[in-house]
Amino acid sequence: MAKQKAKTRRIVTKRFKITKKGKVLKKSTNISHLRRSDSKTAKYRKKRESEASKAFSKKVKKMIVK
């Protein structure tokens, strides 16, 4: 019986970015609407990508099999 080929989860490749050093970057949540109550700095912070936790980045890397 042949071993199944590991496939990349396409949605994960669209939502996360892996840097050269192996860090996983993710976009912030709560940026689509209802932002008038946020301060300018909060809006700016939500625009930028942030680093995912170690445990979560392990899961993401497993889903991105290349």
BELBELLIN-V406006 format. One record per residue. N is the residue number from 1. RES is the residue in one small letter. SS is DSSP state (h for helix, s for strand, l for the rest). BURIAL is b if it has 9 or more other C-alpha atoms within 8 Angstrom, else e. Layout:
n->(N & N)
res->(RES & RES)
ss->(SS & SS)
burial->(BURIAL & BURIAL)
This chain:
n->(1 & 2 & 3 & 4 & 5 & 6 & 7 & 8 & 9 & 10 & 11 & 12 & 13 & 14 & 15 & 16 & 17 & 18 & 19 & 20 & 21 & 22 & 23 & 24 & 25 & 26 & 27 & 28 & 29 & 30 & 31 & 32 & 33 & 34 & 35 & 36 & 37 & 38 & 39 & 40 & 41 & 42 & 43 & 44 & 45 & 46 & 47 & 48 & 49 & 50 & 51 & 52 & 53 & 54 & 55 & 56 & 57 & 58 & 59 & 60 & 61 & 62 & 63 & 64 & 65 & 66)
res->(m & a & k & q & k & a & k & t & r & r & i & v & t & k & r & f & k & i & t & k & k & g & k & v & l & k & k & s & t & n & i & s & h & l & r & r & s & d & s & k & t & a & k & y & r & k & k & r & e & s & e & a & s & k & a & f & s & k & k & v & k & k & m & i & v & k)
ss->(l & l & l & l & l & l & l & l & l & h & h & h & h & h & h & s & s & s & l & l & l & l & l & s & s & s & l & l & l & l & l & l & l & l & l & l & l & l & l & h & h & h & h & h & h & h & h & l & l & s & s & l & l & h & h & h & h & h & h & h & h & h & h & l & l & l)
burial->(e & e & e & e & e & e & e & b & e & e & e & b & b & e & e & b & b & e & e & e & e & e & b & b & b & b & b & b & e & e & b & e & e & e & e & e & e & e & e & e & e & e & b & e & e & b & b & e & b & e & e & b & e & e & e & e & b & e & e & b & e & e & b & b & e & e)
